[in-house]
Amino acid sequence: MFNTLKFFVRPKLTMRFNCFLIIGLICSACMPKYYPAGETITQARMTNNAYLTNDGVQLPLTRWEPEKPAAQAIIIAVHGFNDYSRFFNQAATFLQQHQVLSFAYDQRGFGGSPNRGLWAGKETYVNDLHVFVQTVSRQYPTTPIYLLGASMGGAVVISTISHAQPLPIAGAILVAPAVWDRSSMPWYQTALLSLLSHTTPWMTLTGGSLEIIPSDNIEMLRAFSKDPLIIKETRVESIYGVTNLMDLAMSRSEHINTPTLFLYGEKDEIIPKQPTLQFLQKMQNVNKPDQQIAFYENGFHMLLRDLQAETVWLDIVDWIKSRPVRLSSGADQRALEILSN
């Protein structure tokens, strides 16, 4: 997740870290290296367990298909930083019972995809999602499609739906989206990130010493920490890349033209409240249809996997089936109270 990004908030550095800085300054200047998509060589398509991109890369794909009758809606779920498609397993299993078909693929550099641990660049992540939506739409032309992005996945969804070229989707669900852009970061954090990314971009950070609680679901967090497909040591250039993505997402807040459900936990220690409120203020300043916001008083960053996750899942079902609607949890009323103060 974003623990590695939070590492930069600490103003005091360890001796080992100081050594890395000195080495970096002595080294010749480097540049963050990305591993973007190649040229188009085929038409993108889905198999039972893979998303074959138009440059021929196979990204692991999971689908959760409801039993008959046919699905009434489709969700394409986009995972967060250092996570992978399994993040949506419990939510998707629940949604199956409500006739929702879900898809989730491992984005490039994450999970079981190629170039594990390497950043593909914000343009590639946005394009992959854009093409995948079109691929799903061709196969299910009459079923409404919703994009769901969690954390970094939320930033990818924002950057995709705000693009000038419209997508065949019915709406977007943003779950604690990564909108912590540089303008709201401490100056020393952005300065240090810039220094490291241009001197020692290959260096990896863990953020393991930080006292950050991403969820109140301790059993889930233990399994999460043992999962071999979760990236636990993050390259500095990847942190630099995801920060660029967050900058882009914040800058596109006023260009969201699709119905949107925004979900945020008030105990989120990964994406701070200040930039989240800033994003919402910009999004609301533009008169757009069907924008609904929900704040969960006891919610953490991993809202879809918290102990109260089923409450969030039910709100998603409510919104998909009959928006605009007062959410059964009352989290939308909680958001109205906070945003009106």
VEXDREN-2710 file (C-alpha; in Angstrom, 1 decimal):
% VEXDREN-2710
k/r/px/py/pz
1/MET/0.0/0.0/0.0
2/PHE/1.2/3.6/0.6
3/ASN/3.3/2.9/3.7
4/THR/6.4/3.4/1.7
5/LEU/5.1/6.8/0.5
6/LYS/4.4/7.8/4.1
7/PHE/8.1/7.0/4.9
8/PHE/9.0/10.4/3.4
9/VAL/7.0/12.2/6.0
10/ARG/9.5/11.5/8.7
11/PRO/11.9/14.5/9.1
12/LYS/14.5/12.5/11.0
13/LEU/16.5/10.0/8.9
14/THR/18.3/6.9/10.1
15/MET/22.1/6.6/9.7
16/ARG/21.6/4.0/7.0
17/PHE/19.3/6.3/5.1
18/ASN/21.9/9.1/5.4
19/CYS/24.5/6.8/3.9
20/PHE/22.2/6.2/0.9
21/LEU/21.8/9.9/0.5
22/ILE/25.5/10.5/0.5
23/ILE/26.0/7.7/-2.0
24/GLY/23.3/9.1/-4.2
25/LEU/24.8/12.6/-4.2
26/ILE/28.2/11.1/-5.2
27/CYS/26.7/9.0/-8.0
28/SER/26.1/10.5/-11.4
29/ALA/22.6/11.9/-11.8
30/CYS/20.0/9.2/-12.6
31/MET/16.4/9.5/-13.8
32/PRO/13.4/7.5/-12.7
33/LYS/12.9/4.7/-15.2
34/TYR/9.5/3.5/-16.3
35/TYR/8.5/0.4/-18.2
36/PRO/5.6/1.5/-20.4
37/ALA/3.5/-0.5/-22.9
38/GLY/5.0/-1.3/-26.2
39/GLU/3.5/-0.8/-29.7
40/THR/0.1/-2.2/-30.6
41/ILE/0.5/-5.6/-32.2
42/THR/-2.9/-7.2/-31.6
43/GLN/-6.5/-6.5/-30.5
44/ALA/-6.9/-6.6/-26.8
45/ARG/-9.0/-9.5/-25.5
46/MET/-9.9/-11.6/-22.5
47/THR/-9.3/-15.2/-21.8
48/ASN/-10.6/-17.1/-18.7
49/ASN/-7.7/-15.9/-16.6
50/ALA/-5.9/-13.2/-18.5
51/TYR/-6.3/-9.8/-20.0
52/LEU/-4.2/-9.8/-23.2
53/THR/-3.3/-6.1/-23.8
54/ASN/-2.9/-4.7/-27.3
55/ASP/0.9/-4.8/-27.0
56/GLY/0.7/-8.6/-26.3
57/VAL/1.2/-8.6/-22.5
58/GLN/-0.8/-11.0/-20.4
59/LEU/-2.1/-9.5/-17.2
60/PRO/-3.7/-12.0/-14.7
61/LEU/-7.4/-11.6/-14.7
62/THR/-10.0/-12.7/-12.2
63/ARG/-13.8/-12.8/-12.8
64/TRP/-16.6/-13.4/-10.4
65/GLU/-19.7/-14.3/-12.4
66/PRO/-23.1/-14.6/-10.7
67/GLU/-25.3/-17.7/-11.2
68/LYS/-28.3/-17.4/-13.4
69/PRO/-30.1/-15.2/-14.2
70/ALA/-27.7/-13.0/-16.2
71/ALA/-25.7/-10.2/-14.5
72/GLN/-27.6/-7.0/-14.1
73/ALA/-24.4/-4.9/-13.8
74/ILE/-20.6/-5.2/-14.3
75/ILE/-17.9/-3.8/-12.0
76/ILE/-14.3/-3.5/-13.2
77/ALA/-12.2/-3.2/-10.1
78/VAL/-8.8/-1.6/-10.1
79/HIS/-6.4/-2.4/-7.2
80/GLY/-4.1/-0.1/-5.2
81/PHE/-0.4/0.4/-5.0
82/ASN/1.6/-2.8/-4.3
83/ASP/-1.7/-4.7/-4.2
84/TYR/-3.3/-6.9/-6.9
85/SER/-6.6/-8.2/-8.1
86/ARG/-7.3/-10.4/-5.1
87/PHE/-8.1/-7.2/-3.1
88/PHE/-11.6/-7.5/-4.5
89/ASN/-12.3/-11.1/-3.7
90/GLN/-14.6/-10.7/-0.7
91/ALA/-16.5/-7.8/-2.2
92/ALA/-16.9/-9.5/-5.5
93/THR/-18.2/-12.7/-3.9
94/PHE/-20.8/-10.6/-2.0
95/LEU/-21.8/-8.7/-5.2
96/GLN/-22.3/-12.0/-7.0
97/GLN/-25.3/-12.6/-4.8
98/HIS/-26.8/-9.3/-6.1
99/GLN/-26.3/-10.2/-9.8
100/VAL/-23.2/-8.2/-10.3
101/LEU/-20.4/-9.6/-12.5
102/SER/-16.9/-8.4/-11.4
103/PHE/-13.6/-8.3/-13.2
104/ALA/-10.2/-7.4/-11.8
105/TYR/-6.8/-7.7/-13.4
106/ASP/-3.2/-7.3/-12.0
107/GLN/-1.9/-4.0/-13.3
108/ARG/1.6/-4.0/-14.9
109/GLY/4.3/-4.3/-12.3
110/PHE/1.9/-5.7/-9.6
111/GLY/0.7/-9.1/-8.5
112/GLY/1.5/-11.8/-11.0
113/SER/2.0/-9.4/-13.9
114/PRO/5.3/-9.0/-15.8
115/ASN/8.0/-6.6/-14.6
116/ARG/7.0/-7.1/-11.0
117/GLY/7.9/-4.1/-8.9
118/LEU/8.6/-1.8/-11.9
119/TRP/6.4/1.3/-12.7
120/ALA/4.8/1.4/-16.1
121/GLY/3.9/5.1/-16.1
122/LYS/0.5/6.8/-15.6
123/GLU/-0.3/6.9/-19.3
124/THR/0.1/3.1/-19.6
125/TYR/-2.1/2.4/-16.6
126/VAL/-4.8/4.7/-17.9
127/ASN/-4.7/3.3/-21.4
128/ASP/-4.8/-0.3/-20.1
129/LEU/-8.0/0.5/-18.2
130/HIS/-9.5/2.4/-21.1
131/VAL/-8.9/-0.5/-23.5
132/PHE/-10.2/-3.1/-21.0
133/VAL/-13.4/-1.2/-20.6
134/GLN/-13.9/-1.3/-24.4
135/THR/-13.1/-5.0/-24.4
136/VAL/-15.7/-5.8/-21.8
137/SER/-18.2/-3.5/-23.5
138/ARG/-17.9/-5.4/-26.7
139/GLN/-18.6/-8.7/-25.0
140/TYR/-21.5/-7.3/-22.8
141/PRO/-23.0/-4.5/-24.9
142/THR/-26.3/-4.2/-23.0
143/THR/-25.0/-4.6/-19.4
144/PRO/-24.2/-1.3/-17.5
145/ILE/-20.5/-1.1/-16.6
146/TYR/-19.1/0.6/-13.5
147/LEU/-15.5/1.3/-12.7
148/LEU/-14.3/0.8/-9.1
149/GLY/-10.9/2.1/-8.1
150/ALA/-9.3/1.7/-4.7
151/SER/-6.5/3.9/-3.5
152/MET/-4.0/4.1/-6.5
153/GLY/-6.7/2.3/-8.5
154/GLY/-9.0/5.3/-7.7
155/ALA/-6.4/7.6/-9.2
156/VAL/-6.2/5.5/-12.3
157/VAL/-10.0/5.5/-12.6
158/ILE/-10.2/9.3/-12.1
159/SER/-7.6/9.9/-14.8
160/THR/-9.4/7.5/-17.2
161/ILE/-12.9/8.8/-16.8
162/SER/-11.9/12.4/-17.0
163/HIS/-10.3/11.9/-20.4
164/ALA/-11.7/13.7/-23.4
165/GLN/-12.7/10.5/-25.1
166/PRO/-15.9/9.1/-23.4
167/LEU/-16.1/5.6/-22.2
168/PRO/-19.2/3.2/-22.4
169/ILE/-19.7/3.2/-18.6
170/ALA/-22.7/3.9/-16.3
171/GLY/-20.7/5.3/-13.4
172/ALA/-17.5/5.2/-11.2
173/ILE/-17.0/4.2/-7.6
174/LEU/-14.0/5.8/-5.9
175/VAL/-12.8/4.0/-2.7
176/ALA/-10.3/6.1/-0.8
177/PRO/-8.8/7.3/-4.0
178/ALA/-5.1/8.3/-4.0
179/VAL/-5.4/12.1/-4.5
180/TRP/-2.5/13.1/-2.2
181/ASP/-0.8/15.4/-4.7
182/ARG/2.5/17.3/-4.2
183/SER/0.7/20.6/-3.4
184/SER/-0.5/19.1/-0.1
185/MET/2.6/17.2/0.9
186/PRO/5.3/18.7/3.2
187/TRP/8.0/20.5/1.3
188/TYR/10.7/18.2/2.8
189/GLN/8.8/15.2/1.6
190/THR/8.6/16.3/-2.0
191/ALA/12.2/17.6/-1.9
192/LEU/13.5/14.2/-0.6
193/LEU/11.4/12.3/-3.1
194/SER/12.8/14.4/-6.0
195/LEU/16.3/14.0/-4.8
196/LEU/16.1/10.2/-4.3
197/SER/14.3/9.6/-7.5
198/HIS/17.0/11.4/-9.5
199/THR/20.0/9.9/-7.6
200/THR/19.1/6.4/-6.3
201/PRO/15.8/5.5/-8.1
202/TRP/16.7/1.8/-7.7
203/MET/16.7/2.0/-3.9
204/THR/13.8/0.2/-2.2
205/LEU/11.9/1.3/0.9
206/THR/9.6/-0.7/3.1
207/GLY/8.0/1.7/5.6
208/GLY/7.9/-1.2/8.0
209/SER/8.7/1.0/11.0
210/LEU/5.8/3.3/10.5
211/GLU/2.9/3.0/12.9
212/ILE/0.2/3.2/10.3
213/ILE/-3.1/1.2/10.6
214/PRO/-4.6/0.6/7.2
215/SER/-7.6/-1.4/8.5
216/ASP/-9.1/-2.7/11.7
217/ASN/-9.3/-6.2/10.2
218/ILE/-6.2/-7.7/11.9
219/GLU/-6.7/-11.2/10.5
220/MET/-6.9/-9.8/7.0
221/LEU/-3.8/-7.7/7.5
222/ARG/-1.8/-10.7/8.8
223/ALA/-2.8/-12.7/5.6
224/PHE/-2.0/-9.6/3.6
225/SER/1.5/-9.3/5.0
226/LYS/2.2/-13.0/4.2
227/ASP/0.9/-12.9/0.7
228/PRO/3.8/-13.4/-1.7
229/LEU/2.2/-11.4/-4.4
230/ILE/2.0/-8.2/-2.3
231/ILE/5.0/-6.0/-2.9
232/LYS/6.8/-5.2/0.3
233/GLU/9.9/-3.4/-0.9
234/THR/9.1/-0.5/-3.2
235/ARG/11.5/1.2/-5.6
236/VAL/11.9/4.9/-5.2
237/GLU/11.1/5.5/-8.8
238/SER/7.8/3.7/-8.3
239/ILE/6.9/6.0/-5.5
240/TYR/7.8/8.9/-7.7
241/GLY/5.6/7.5/-10.4
242/VAL/2.6/7.0/-8.2
243/THR/3.0/10.6/-6.9
244/ASN/2.9/11.8/-10.5
245/LEU/-0.4/9.8/-10.9
246/MET/-1.8/11.4/-7.8
247/ASP/-0.9/14.8/-9.2
248/LEU/-2.8/14.0/-12.3
249/ALA/-5.8/12.7/-10.5
250/MET/-6.1/15.8/-8.4
251/SER/-5.7/18.0/-11.5
252/ARG/-8.6/16.1/-13.2
253/SER/-11.1/16.6/-10.3
254/GLU/-13.1/19.1/-12.2
255/HIS/-13.4/17.0/-15.3
256/ILE/-15.3/14.0/-14.0
257/ASN/-18.4/13.8/-16.2
258/THR/-19.8/10.4/-15.2
259/PRO/-22.0/9.6/-12.2
260/THR/-19.7/9.0/-9.2
261/LEU/-19.9/7.4/-5.8
262/PHE/-17.1/8.6/-3.5
263/LEU/-16.3/6.5/-0.4
264/TYR/-13.9/7.5/2.3
265/GLY/-13.0/6.3/5.8
266/GLU/-12.5/9.0/8.5
267/LYS/-9.8/6.9/10.1
268/ASP/-7.8/6.7/6.9
269/GLU/-4.1/7.1/7.7
270/ILE/-2.8/6.5/4.2
271/ILE/-4.6/9.2/2.2
272/PRO/-4.9/12.3/4.4
273/LYS/-8.2/14.0/4.9
274/GLN/-7.0/17.4/3.7
275/PRO/-6.3/16.6/0.1
276/THR/-9.4/14.4/0.0
277/LEU/-11.6/17.3/1.0
278/GLN/-9.7/19.5/-1.5
279/PHE/-10.5/17.0/-4.2
280/LEU/-14.2/16.8/-3.2
281/GLN/-14.5/20.6/-3.1
282/LYS/-13.1/20.9/-6.7
283/MET/-15.3/18.0/-7.9
284/GLN/-18.4/19.6/-6.3
285/ASN/-17.7/23.1/-7.6
286/VAL/-18.7/21.8/-11.1
287/ASN/-22.3/21.1/-11.7
288/LYS/-22.2/17.4/-12.6
289/PRO/-25.0/14.8/-12.3
290/ASP/-25.2/12.0/-9.7
291/GLN/-22.2/12.7/-7.5
292/GLN/-22.7/11.0/-4.2
293/ILE/-20.3/11.1/-1.3
294/ALA/-20.1/8.8/1.8
295/PHE/-17.9/9.2/4.9
296/TYR/-17.6/6.2/7.2
297/GLU/-16.9/7.3/10.7
298/ASN/-15.2/4.0/11.7
299/GLY/-13.7/3.3/8.2
300/PHE/-10.0/2.9/7.5
301/HIS/-8.1/3.1/4.2
302/MET/-9.0/-0.5/3.2
303/LEU/-12.7/0.1/3.3
304/LEU/-13.6/-2.9/1.2
305/ARG/-11.7/-5.2/3.7
306/ASP/-12.4/-3.6/7.0
307/LEU/-14.5/-5.3/9.7
308/GLN/-17.5/-3.2/8.6
309/ALA/-16.8/-4.0/4.9
310/GLU/-20.3/-5.5/4.3
311/THR/-21.8/-2.1/5.1
312/VAL/-19.8/-0.6/2.3
313/TRP/-20.6/-3.4/-0.1
314/LEU/-24.3/-2.8/0.6
315/ASP/-24.0/0.9/-0.1
316/ILE/-22.4/0.1/-3.5
317/VAL/-25.3/-2.2/-4.3
318/ASP/-27.8/0.4/-3.3
319/TRP/-26.1/3.0/-5.5
320/ILE/-25.8/0.8/-8.5
321/LYS/-29.4/-0.4/-8.4
322/SER/-31.2/2.8/-7.7
323/ARG/-29.2/5.9/-7.7
324/PRO/-29.5/8.6/-6.5
325/VAL/-30.6/7.0/-3.2
326/ARG/-30.0/7.5/0.5
327/LEU/-27.5/4.9/1.4
328/SER/-28.6/2.4/4.0
329/SER/-25.5/3.0/6.1
330/GLY/-26.2/6.7/6.5
331/ALA/-22.6/7.4/5.4
332/ASP/-23.9/9.9/2.8
333/GLN/-25.6/11.9/5.5
334/ARG/-22.4/11.9/7.5
335/ALA/-20.6/13.3/4.5
336/LEU/-23.1/16.1/4.0
337/GLU/-22.6/17.1/7.7
338/ILE/-18.8/17.2/7.3
339/LEU/-18.7/18.9/4.0
340/SER/-21.2/21.6/5.0
341/ASN/-19.0/22.7/8.0
END
